[in-house]
Amino acid sequence: MFVGYSGRGETLNLLHYSSQSLKEINRNGWYCPACHCSLIIKNGQKIRPHFAHKAKQECQSFSEAETAEHLSGKALLAKWCESIGVPYELEAYLPQLQQRPDLLIHQKIAIEFQCSSLPWSRFIERTETYLDHGFQVIWIFGSKLELKGKLREIQRSALAYSPRLGYYLWQLDVTRDLLTCCYHIEELEISHQICYSKRLFGRAKTAMSALLQPESSPIQMESRVYQIETVLSKIKETTQLGLLRRQQEIMRIQEILYREGANLNGLADDFLVPLTQPLMLKDSVILWRFYFWRACFENQGRTMTDIWHFFKIMCQKNNLATQSLPLVSDHLLWQQFQSELMTSFQRTSRIKLVNSRVIVLKGQSQGTSETQKQNSLEDRTETSYQISSLPQGDVLL
């Protein structure tokens, strides 16, 4: 931590002092703004000068053993704010929340630079506490939490959304003074591999503008093309291997389908498209699509509102799980998912809307026969590619 106060109420921000000048300042007599316990100034050669609580003292709003990366990240963000005149407060203690964001901007935007692993429940608690008290919270991840092949639970829960960027995350490289926006994040079904684009910001003005106003940031929009046949082949290969090895997720899908008189090997290809799955889902999107189709089949002729109601009941009954994305509204998440399901099954000629009512087309049955299985997705939709673009969304060509 960089900020402490004296017994006379004077505030000391160590960012404003060099290591040499701090030698003239009394290292004792400083207190934590949150817990009011005694602090000491650590002024070593490897890590920049900072305050620390005396040994074995606990502070609910502040964790000890700050890394050099965390200290450097806070210092860099503060420097960027100062250089372009953005009003901020470093390590502002918010007593009504009992939390202390790394930076508080415009008194309502909490910036948290997270460099180490954090229990998911604690992450959700901190995020929701900010939101419940009317604060906007922006999480920035350090090197140990960089986005790689798959989303970690904590990364998934830090996702934000905008129509221009899709789902996105922030990362900060303190060794190069670079802020990175990972945007247009998508997750492939079954493999859970992620695809995303990146934009790097190294100047204070562009970095802080992108962070605080992501919709206006100079990010180039690019379409992402998935060759359906190639990705489907990989999905099926992974599924078969999972069945042979009795992999937990694959076996759960198989067991639920088996209870419903179906199985993974018998599903038509259109239950596997789109190739990506909503980021809020814990259980495979294949199961959610299957129950949506069941709801349509068993309630044909009803409105989409009715079918959606029966669909959610089926999913709850079978304990299909979602994960909290606190920075994205539940309404938006479910609205996007409903649109995807409707569009997908209309394109594959399973259903159509007539006078706002869902009609199941002839030749379709609740199960998946071998005849249906042999009708490839490409034959039924004349589709070879899935193109994901922003802000338009997915397009099948």
Secondary structure, DSSP 4 states (H G I P E B T S, - for coil): --EEEETTS-EEEGGGS-TTGGGGS-SSSEE-TTT--EEEEE--SSS--EEEEPTT---TT--SS--HHHHHHHHHHHHHHHHHT--EEET--BTTTTB--SEEETTTEEEEEE-S---HHHHHHHHHHHHHTT-EEEEEE-GGG---SS--HHHHHT-EEETTTEEEEEEEETTTTEEEEEEEEEEBTTT--EEEEEEEE-SHHHHHHHHH-GGGS------EEEEHHHHHHHHHHHHHHHHHTT-HHHHHHHHHHHHTT--GGG--GGGS-SSB--TTBSS-HHHHHHHHHHHHHHTTTSBHHHHHHHHHHHHHHTT--B---TTS-HHHHHHHHHHHHHHHHHHTTSEEEETTEEEEPTT--SS--HHHHHS-HHHHH---EEEEETTTEEEE-
